[in-house]
Amino acid sequence: MNIQEVLTQKVKDAVLSIYSIELPTVEFQPTRKDFEGDVTVVVFPILRFVKGNPAQIGEQIGSYLKENVAEVENFNVVKGFLNIVISDAFYFNFFKAIKDTENYGAIAAVAADAVMVEYSSPNTNKPLHLGHIRNNLLGYSVAEIIKASGKKVYKTQIINDRGIHICKSMLAWQKFGNEETPESTGLKGDKLVGNYYVKFDKEYKVQIAELVAAGTDVKDAEKKAPLLVEAQEMLRKWEAGDAEVVALWKKMNEWVYKGFEVTYKNLGVDFDTYYYESETYLLGKNIVDEGLEKGVFYRKEDGSVWIDLSDEGLDEKIVLRADGTAVYMTQDIGTAIQRVKDHPDVSGMVYTVGNEQDYHFNVLFLILKKLGFTWAEQLYHLSYGMVDLPSGKMKSREGTVVDADDLMKDMTATAASISEELGKLEGYSDTEKEELYRIIGLGALKYYILKVDPKKRILFNPEESVEFQGNTGPFIQYTYARIQSILRKSDFDYSVVVEGNELHEKEKELLKQMQMFPSVIQNAAQNYSPALVANYTYDLVKEFNSFYQNVPILPEEDLQKKIFRVQLSKKVGEIIKSAFALLGIEVPERM
């Protein structure tokens, strides 16, 4: 329990005892550096319930706390701020309680209900790119954070393996591929298929230009280009179950799946369940019939089915076309319901999808609520901003995307270059160096993306992300490695119990920061924000480095103090490792 949790009830007790008023909440903030104190009670919000001079009210509450709360050593009041000095004994007791605690901050699953987190959800016509990296990192990290907060989690994705875009790659390979395979070309399957998606677009544009040159209107040319017509016919055959088309579709999709798995493994993300659009695109049609009976949906004269969400500030939305075919919304309704059928303990879902789909998910969640599903109250769209590059926006069909595999290789190479310049790798074998470069490069990439609030757009700068100073992954990894070096150099038994003595100011500040970790995990889970964990870890590392620079650790002559400081360093290292694990980032033992 951190000091704010301890004091919340005590301040309420004080107000009840002094003023006979039950205070609903207590507002805290860190004590300003220029005043004595460890935590500050903000008195001004209390004035809504207790009338009087804020400084006088602060003095009365402070006196009550000093007399009745063992942890409160002293206090002072500055205007409407009650600064409280906490005893060293409280922090020693806190440290004793967590010193040998495994996975401090995280709690085992206690909730009977599970949460399903969907992320990645790629198309099978191209490899994963930089945008997918942000999606995967966010989804994976949020899943790990929710799990650490005490809930069971299922990680899932829906693979978009059908539709006209898939047929474009298939048709281009059929026409121009000369029976190429991943084995014959040495290319990953997703890259090979992606090349033919780009090839289709190039040939399609040539055909459009030829039609326009012959006098056809541009819009008509786009519809009449032979390649597009053939792709549409291929899609029709696929939906009709044509054996040849389906066999080609299965073959090329398998190439892509194998390629995706390599990328996921290199990125360090995983999944518990998979859903495929080819198996779910008809789901939801029966729900439309139920919705019609309940009056949730209505049918227009042409036979199409709609829902009117005007009263909720949205508009009318189609859920079934006049010809009886489903739209994406219908499919998503059916897939959500199917997931709960497959996993009856699921009471909520998180959809990790870019902010261009905000409207879609507003509508989806509202429809599911209107259909009467109680779990629909616990649906969340983890909406995130685009990732931009200095060179501009990416376009898959033009082949101008930043390939995920290439980016990871480039990050490793950048980490290698910077590490070699720093020249601290004496005694490393080539294999050890390569592994270190991978850990630093991927850590830099992941931290740079995850430290930013998901809703914000990112301008990704690879070189800046691998800096060894500032709010970067490598800076935090370097601090962890420094702590491991301290432990290796400690040629004495530092596992013994240390009796409490007076704390150095820097030790106290570090312990205060460590105390916050459990509440940071809970807060990050409630807000679906890995950025809270990332930036907490940076603050902890800054606090440790200040401690390291101002307080002797191994040179300390007092053995009790030396042992305590090594133990303190060890625990900070464990928290860094745990926090980074929640972000999917590894930490090196040496750097």
C-alpha positions in Angstrom: 0.0 0.0 0.0 1.5 3.4 -1.0 1.5 6.4 1.3 -1.4 8.1 -0.5 -3.6 5.0 0.1 -2.6 5.0 3.8 -3.3 8.7 4.2 -6.6 8.8 2.3 -8.6 7.1 5.1 -6.6 8.9 7.8 -7.4 12.3 6.3 -11.1 11.3 6.0 -11.0 10.2 9.7 -9.5 13.6 10.6 -12.2 15.6 8.9 -14.9 13.4 10.5 -13.3 13.8 13.9 -12.7 17.5 13.7 -15.7 18.7 11.7 -18.2 15.8 11.8 -18.2 15.7 8.0 -17.7 12.6 5.8 -15.2 13.6 3.1 -15.8 11.6 -0.2 -12.3 12.0 -1.7 -8.8 13.3 -0.8 -6.6 15.0 -3.4 -2.8 14.5 -3.2 0.2 15.7 -5.1 4.0 15.3 -4.7 5.5 17.9 -2.3 7.4 20.6 -4.1 11.1 20.3 -3.9 11.5 23.7 -2.1 9.3 22.6 0.8 9.8 19.9 3.5 7.6 16.9 3.0 7.0 13.7 1.1 3.3 14.0 0.1 1.0 17.0 0.0 -2.8 17.1 0.8 -4.5 19.8 -1.4 -6.8 21.5 1.1 -8.8 23.6 -1.4 -11.1 20.8 -2.6 -12.0 20.2 1.1 -13.5 23.7 1.2 -16.5 22.5 -0.7 -17.4 20.5 2.5 -15.7 22.4 5.3 -16.0 26.2 5.4 -13.1 28.1 6.8 -9.5 29.3 6.2 -7.6 26.7 4.1 -4.3 27.3 6.1 -6.2 26.8 9.4 -8.0 23.7 8.2 -4.6 22.3 7.0 -3.0 23.0 10.4 -5.9 21.2 12.2 -5.8 18.1 9.9 -2.0 18.0 10.1 -2.1 18.1 13.9 -4.6 15.2 13.9 -2.4 13.2 11.6 0.7 13.8 13.6 -1.0 12.7 16.8 -2.9 9.7 15.4 -1.0 8.3 12.5 2.3 6.5 13.2 3.6 7.1 9.7 3.3 10.9 10.0 6.5 12.4 11.5 5.8 16.0 10.9 3.9 18.5 8.7 3.9 22.1 7.5 1.2 24.2 5.8 1.8 26.5 2.9 -1.4 28.4 2.1 -3.8 25.7 1.0 -1.3 22.9 0.9 -0.6 20.5 3.8 2.9 19.0 3.3 3.4 15.8 5.3 6.7 14.3 6.3 6.6 10.5 6.4 8.8 8.5 8.8 11.8 6.6 7.5 10.3 3.5 9.2 7.4 3.5 6.9 9.6 3.3 3.8 11.9 0.6 5.4 8.8 -1.5 6.2 7.6 -1.0 2.7 10.9 -2.2 1.3 11.0 -5.2 3.6 7.6 -6.2 2.3 8.6 -6.1 -1.4 12.3 -7.0 -1.3 11.7 -10.7 -2.0 8.4 -10.3 -3.8 8.3 -11.8 -7.2 6.5 -9.8 -9.9 6.0 -6.8 -7.6 3.3 -4.6 -8.9 1.4 -7.3 -10.8 -1.3 -9.5 -9.3 -2.5 -12.9 -10.4 -5.8 -13.2 -12.1 -8.6 -12.6 -9.6 -11.5 -11.6 -11.9 -13.7 -14.4 -13.1 -14.4 -12.4 -16.2 -11.9 -12.4 -19.1 -11.0 -9.6 -21.5 -10.3 -10.3 -25.2 -7.8 -8.0 -26.9 -7.8 -7.9 -30.7 -4.8 -6.6 -32.5 -2.8 -6.9 -35.8 -5.7 -8.1 -38.0 -3.7 -7.8 -41.3 -4.8 -8.4 -44.9 -3.2 -11.4 -46.6 -2.3 -9.4 -49.7 0.8 -7.7 -48.3 3.5 -7.9 -45.6 3.2 -6.1 -42.2 4.4 -2.5 -42.2 5.2 0.3 -39.7 1.5 0.9 -39.1 1.1 -2.7 -38.1 4.0 -2.4 -35.8 2.3 0.3 -33.7 -0.9 -1.8 -33.7 0.8 -5.0 -32.6 2.9 -3.3 -29.9 -0.1 -1.4 -28.5 -2.4 -4.5 -28.5 0.2 -6.9 -27.1 1.3 -4.4 -24.3 -2.3 -3.5 -23.3 -3.1 -7.3 -23.1 0.0 -7.8 -20.8 -0.9 -4.8 -18.7 -4.6 -5.9 -18.3 -3.3 -9.4 -17.3 -0.9 -7.8 -14.7 -3.8 -5.8 -13.3 -5.5 -9.1 -12.3 -7.7 -10.2 -15.2 -7.6 -13.2 -17.5 -6.8 -12.1 -21.1 -7.2 -13.7 -24.5 -5.1 -12.2 -27.3 -6.7 -12.6 -30.7 -6.8 -11.3 -34.3 -9.1 -11.5 -37.3 -7.2 -12.1 -40.5 -8.7 -10.3 -43.5 -8.2 -13.2 -46.0 -11.0 -12.5 -48.5 -12.2 -9.7 -50.8 -11.2 -7.9 -54.0 -7.8 -6.9 -52.6 -6.9 -10.5 -52.0 -8.0 -11.4 -55.5 -5.8 -8.7 -57.0 -2.7 -10.4 -55.7 -3.9 -13.8 -56.8 -4.7 -12.6 -60.3 -1.4 -10.8 -60.7 0.5 -13.9 -59.6 -1.5 -16.1 -61.9 -0.8 -13.8 -64.9 2.8 -12.7 -64.2 4.2 -15.1 -61.6 5.6 -17.9 -63.8 4.8 -20.3 -60.9 7.2 -18.4 -58.5 7.1 -19.6 -54.9 8.8 -18.4 -51.6 11.2 -21.3 -52.0 12.1 -20.6 -55.6 12.6 -16.8 -54.9 14.0 -16.9 -51.4 11.4 -14.4 -50.4 9.2 -14.6 -47.3 5.7 -15.6 -48.5 4.0 -12.3 -47.4 6.6 -10.3 -49.3 6.2 -12.4 -52.5 2.4 -12.0 -52.4 2.8 -8.3 -51.6 4.9 -7.8 -54.7 2.1 -9.0 -56.8 -0.4 -6.6 -55.1 1.9 -3.8 -56.2 2.3 -5.4 -59.7 -1.5 -5.5 -60.1 -1.8 -1.8 -59.3 1.0 -0.9 -61.9 -0.6 -2.9 -64.7 -4.1 -1.7 -63.8 -2.9 1.9 -64.1 -1.4 1.2 -67.5 -4.7 -0.2 -68.7 -6.6 2.8 -67.4 -4.2 5.1 -69.2 -4.7 3.1 -72.4 -8.5 3.3 -72.1 -8.4 7.1 -71.4 -6.1 7.6 -74.4 -8.7 5.8 -76.5 -11.4 8.3 -75.4 -12.9 6.6 -72.3 -13.9 8.7 -69.3 -11.4 8.3 -66.4 -14.1 7.0 -64.0 -15.4 4.6 -66.6 -11.9 3.4 -67.4 -11.3 2.6 -63.8 -14.4 0.4 -63.8 -13.8 -1.2 -67.2 -10.1 -2.0 -67.0 -9.8 -5.7 -67.9 -7.7 -6.5 -64.8 -10.2 -5.2 -62.4 -13.1 -7.0 -64.3 -11.1 -10.2 -64.0 -10.4 -9.7 -60.3 -14.1 -9.1 -59.7 -14.9 -12.3 -61.6 -12.3 -14.2 -59.5 -14.0 -12.9 -56.3 -17.4 -14.1 -57.6 -15.9 -17.6 -58.3 -14.3 -17.7 -54.9 -17.6 -16.9 -53.2 -19.2 -19.6 -55.4 -16.6 -22.1 -54.2 -14.8 -22.6 -57.5 -12.2 -25.4 -56.8 -9.4 -23.9 -58.8 -9.8 -20.4 -57.4 -10.1 -21.7 -53.8 -7.0 -23.9 -54.2 -5.0 -20.8 -55.4 -6.4 -18.8 -52.5 -5.4 -21.4 -50.0 -1.9 -21.8 -51.4 -1.1 -18.1 -51.5 -2.6 -17.5 -48.0 -0.5 -20.2 -46.5 2.6 -18.4 -47.9 1.5 -15.2 -46.2 0.7 -16.9 -42.9 4.1 -18.4 -42.7 5.6 -15.0 -43.4 3.5 -13.3 -40.7 4.6 -15.8 -38.1 8.2 -15.0 -38.7 7.5 -11.3 -38.3 5.4 -11.8 -35.1 8.2 -14.0 -33.6 10.8 -11.3 -34.4 8.6 -8.6 -33.0 7.9 -10.6 -29.8 4.1 -10.8 -30.0 1.8 -13.7 -29.8 -1.9 -14.7 -30.0 -4.1 -17.2 -28.2 -6.8 -17.4 -30.9 -7.2 -16.6 -34.6 -10.4 -15.7 -36.6 -10.5 -15.6 -40.4 -12.8 -13.3 -42.3 -13.4 -16.1 -44.8 -15.1 -18.0 -42.0 -16.8 -15.0 -40.3 -18.1 -12.9 -43.2 -21.5 -14.6 -43.2 -21.9 -14.3 -39.4 -24.4 -11.8 -38.2 -27.0 -12.3 -40.9 -29.2 -14.3 -38.5 -28.7 -11.6 -35.8 -30.2 -9.1 -38.3 -33.4 -11.2 -38.4 -33.5 -11.1 -34.6 -32.9 -7.4 -34.6 -35.8 -6.9 -37.0 -38.1 -8.8 -34.7 -37.0 -6.7 -31.7 -37.5 -3.5 -33.7 -33.8 -2.6 -33.4 -33.5 -2.7 -37.3 -36.0 -1.8 -40.0 -36.3 -2.8 -43.6 -36.5 -0.3 -46.5 -38.7 -0.7 -49.6 -35.8 -2.1 -51.6 -35.3 -4.8 -49.0 -32.2 -3.5 -47.4 -32.0 -3.5 -43.6 -30.9 -0.4 -41.6 -30.6 1.0 -38.1 -31.4 4.6 -37.2 -29.0 6.1 -34.7 -30.0 9.7 -35.2 -31.1 10.0 -31.5 -27.6 9.0 -30.5 -25.9 11.7 -32.6 -25.0 9.3 -35.4 -27.0 8.6 -38.6 -28.6 5.7 -40.4 -26.4 2.7 -41.0 -27.0 -0.2 -43.3 -26.6 -3.7 -41.9 -27.8 -5.8 -44.8 -27.9 -5.0 -48.5 -31.0 -5.3 -50.7 -29.6 -8.4 -52.3 -29.2 -10.0 -48.8 -25.4 -9.8 -48.7 -23.7 -8.7 -45.5 -21.6 -5.5 -45.0 -18.6 -5.2 -42.7 -20.8 -4.0 -39.8 -22.9 -7.2 -40.0 -19.8 -9.3 -40.0 -18.3 -7.5 -37.0 -21.6 -7.9 -35.1 -21.6 -11.6 -35.7 -17.8 -12.0 -34.9 -18.2 -10.3 -31.6 -21.1 -12.6 -30.6 -19.2 -15.7 -31.8 -16.2 -14.8 -29.7 -18.3 -14.7 -26.6 -19.8 -18.1 -27.6 -16.3 -19.5 -28.0 -15.1 -18.0 -24.7 -18.1 -17.7 -22.4 -16.0 -16.1 -19.7 -15.3 -13.0 -21.9 -17.1 -10.0 -20.5 -15.3 -7.3 -22.5 -13.3 -6.7 -25.6 -10.6 -4.3 -26.7 -10.3 -3.6 -30.4 -6.9 -2.2 -31.4 -7.6 -0.3 -34.6 -6.5 3.0 -36.1 -8.5 6.2 -35.4 -9.9 6.3 -39.0 -12.3 3.6 -37.8 -13.7 5.6 -34.8 -17.1 6.0 -36.3 -17.4 2.3 -37.2 -16.8 1.2 -33.6 -19.1 3.8 -32.2 -21.8 2.3 -34.4 -20.8 -1.3 -33.7 -20.8 -0.9 -29.9 -24.2 0.9 -29.9 -25.8 -1.8 -32.1 -24.6 -4.5 -29.8 -26.0 -2.7 -26.8 -29.3 -2.2 -28.5 -29.4 -5.9 -29.3 -29.3 -6.5 -25.5 -25.8 -8.0 -25.0 -24.7 -7.0 -21.5 -21.0 -7.5 -22.3 -21.4 -4.7 -24.9 -21.1 -2.2 -22.1 -17.5 -3.4 -21.7 -16.3 -2.9 -25.3 -13.4 -0.5 -26.0 -11.9 0.8 -29.2 -8.1 1.3 -28.6 -8.0 4.0 -31.2 -4.5 5.2 -32.2 -2.9 7.8 -34.5 -1.0 7.2 -37.6 2.8 6.7 -37.7 4.4 9.2 -40.0 7.9 9.3 -41.4 9.9 12.3 -42.5 9.4 11.1 -46.1 5.6 11.3 -45.9 2.6 8.9 -45.9 2.9 5.3 -46.8 0.8 3.6 -49.6 0.7 -0.2 -49.8 -0.5 -0.5 -53.4 2.3 1.7 -54.6 4.9 -0.2 -52.7 6.0 2.8 -50.6 5.3 1.3 -47.1 8.0 0.8 -44.5 8.2 -3.0 -44.3 8.1 -4.3 -40.7 10.9 -6.8 -41.2 13.2 -4.3 -42.9 12.5 -1.7 -40.2 13.5 -4.2 -37.4 16.7 -5.1 -39.3 17.5 -1.4 -39.8 16.9 -0.7 -36.0 19.3 -3.5 -35.2 21.9 -2.1 -37.6 21.5 1.4 -36.1 21.9 0.0 -32.6 25.1 -1.8 -33.8 26.5 1.4 -35.3 25.9 3.5 -32.2 27.1 0.8 -29.8 30.3 0.4 -31.8 30.9 4.1 -31.7 30.5 4.1 -27.9 33.1 1.3 -27.7 32.0 -0.5 -24.6 31.9 -4.0 -26.0 35.3 -5.4 -25.1 35.1 -9.1 -24.4 31.8 -9.7 -26.3 31.8 -12.5 -28.9 30.2 -11.7 -32.3 27.1 -13.8 -31.3 26.8 -11.8 -28.0 27.1 -8.5 -29.9 24.4 -9.5 -32.5 22.0 -10.4 -29.7 22.7 -7.2 -27.8 22.2 -5.1 -31.0 18.8 -6.9 -31.5 17.7 -6.2 -27.9 18.8 -2.6 -28.1 17.3 -1.9 -31.6 14.0 -3.5 -30.9 13.8 -2.0 -27.4 14.4 1.5 -29.0 11.7 0.9 -31.6 9.1 -0.4 -29.1 9.8 2.2 -26.4 9.7 5.1 -28.9 6.2 4.0 -30.1 4.8 3.0 -26.7 5.9 6.0 -24.7 3.5 8.2 -26.7 -0.2 8.3 -25.8 -2.0 5.9 -28.2 -4.3 8.7 -29.5 -1.4 10.9 -30.6 0.1 10.7 -34.1 3.8 9.8 -34.2 6.6 11.1 -36.4 9.0 8.2 -36.2 12.7 9.0 -36.1 14.8 5.8 -36.0 18.1 7.5 -35.1 16.5 9.6 -32.3 15.0 6.4 -30.8 18.3 4.7 -30.4 19.9 7.6 -28.4 21.5 6.5 -25.1 20.4 9.6 -23.3 17.0 11.0 -22.6 13.6 9.3 -22.7 14.6 6.3 -24.8 14.6 2.6 -24.5 18.4 2.2 -24.7 18.8 4.8 -21.8 16.6 2.7 -19.6 18.2 -0.6 -20.8 21.6 0.9 -20.0 20.5 1.7 -16.4 19.3 -1.8 -16.0 22.7 -3.2 -17.2 24.4 -0.8 -14.8 22.5 -2.2 -11.9 23.4 -5.8 -12.9 27.1 -4.6 -13.0 26.7 -3.4 -9.4 25.3 -6.8 -8.4 28.2 -8.7 -10.1 30.7 -6.5 -8.3 29.1 -7.1 -4.9 31.5 -9.6 -3.4 29.5 -10.0 -0.1 26.2 -11.5 1.0 23.7 -8.8 0.3 20.6 -11.0 0.9 20.6 -10.6 4.7 17.9 -8.6 6.4 18.9 -5.0 7.2 17.5 -3.3 10.2 16.1 0.2 9.6 18.2 3.3 10.0 18.0 6.8 8.8 17.4 7.1 5.1 19.3 9.3 2.7 17.1 11.8 0.9 17.9 10.1 -2.4 17.0 6.7 -1.0 13.7 8.0 0.2 12.9 9.6 -3.2 13.7 6.3 -4.9 11.4 4.3 -2.5 8.6 6.8 -3.1 8.9 6.2 -6.9 9.0 2.4 -6.4 5.8 2.5 -4.3 3.9 3.9 -7.3 4.4 0.9 -9.6 1.3 -1.2 -8.6 -1.0 1.8 -9.0 0.7 2.7 -12.3 -0.2 -0.8 -13.6 -3.8 -0.5 -12.5 -4.1 3.0 -14.0 -2.5 1.9 -17.3 -5.0 -1.0 -17.5 -8.0 1.2 -16.8 -6.8 3.7 -19.4 -5.5 1.1 -22.0 -2.3 3.1 -22.1 1.2 1.5 -22.2 2.6 5.1 -22.2 1.8 5.4 -18.5 4.1 2.3 -17.8 6.8 3.6 -20.2 7.0 7.0 -18.7 6.8 5.7 -15.1 9.9 3.5 -15.9 11.8 6.5 -17.3 11.0 8.5 -14.1 12.1 5.6 -12.0 15.4 5.3 -13.9 16.0 9.1 -13.6 15.5 8.8 -9.8 17.9 5.8 -9.7 20.6 7.6 -11.6 20.3 10.6 -9.3 20.7 8.1 -6.3 23.6 6.4 -8.0 25.4 9.7 -8.6 24.8 11.2 -5.2 25.0 8.2 -2.8 28.0 5.8 -2.5 26.9 2.2 -3.0 29.8 -0.2 -3.2 32.3 2.4 -1.8 30.1 2.9 1.3 32.0 1.8 4.4 29.0 1.1 6.7 28.2 -2.5 5.8 24.5 -2.2 6.7 24.1 0.9 4.5 26.0 -0.8 1.7 23.8 -4.0 1.8 20.6 -1.9 1.8 21.7 0.1 -1.2 22.6 -3.0 -3.2 19.3 -4.5 -2.3 17.6 -1.3 -3.3 19.4 -1.3 -6.6 18.5 -4.9 -7.2 14.8 -4.2 -6.6 14.9 -1.2 -9.0 16.4 -3.5 -11.6 13.6 -6.0 -11.1 10.9 -3.3 -11.5 12.6 -2.0 -14.7 12.6 -5.6 -16.1 8.9 -6.2 -15.1 7.8 -2.8 -16.5 9.6 -3.4 -19.8 8.2 -6.9 -20.0 4.7 -5.3 -20.0 5.9 -3.3 -23.0 7.3 -6.4 -24.7 10.9 -5.1 -24.3 13.9 -7.2 -23.2 16.7 -5.9 -21.0 20.4 -6.9 -21.4 22.5 -8.1 -18.5 25.5 -6.1 -19.9 25.9 -3.1 -22.2 
